[in-house]
């Protein structure tokens, strides 16, 4: 059984996160029993309504 894990990135998808995406694509997370979901900050921020005055 895979353990569900959400990997929250700092903000936008950038080259500094390439290792995380490569590990997921190559199946390294699944090989260790991890079901990784990669989420960028923009996707999360859209869920939270922000009201500025």
KAFEN-V258661 format. One record per backbone hydrogen bond with DSSP energy under -0.5 kcal/mol. NH is the residue of the N-H (numbers start at 1). CO is the residue of the C=O. If there is no record, write none. Layout:
NH | CO
NH | CO
//
This chain:
3 | 33
4 | 2
5 | 35
7 | 5
7 | 37
8 | 6
9 | 7
9 | 39
11 | 12
14 | 12
17 | 14
18 | 15
20 | 17
21 | 17
22 | 18
23 | 19
24 | 20
25 | 21
26 | 22
27 | 24
28 | 23
29 | 23
31 | 27
32 | 28
32 | 29
33 | 30
34 | 29
35 | 3
36 | 34
37 | 5
38 | 36
39 | 7
39 | 37
41 | 11
42 | 11
44 | 40
45 | 41
46 | 42
47 | 44
48 | 44
48 | 45
49 | 47
52 | 50
//
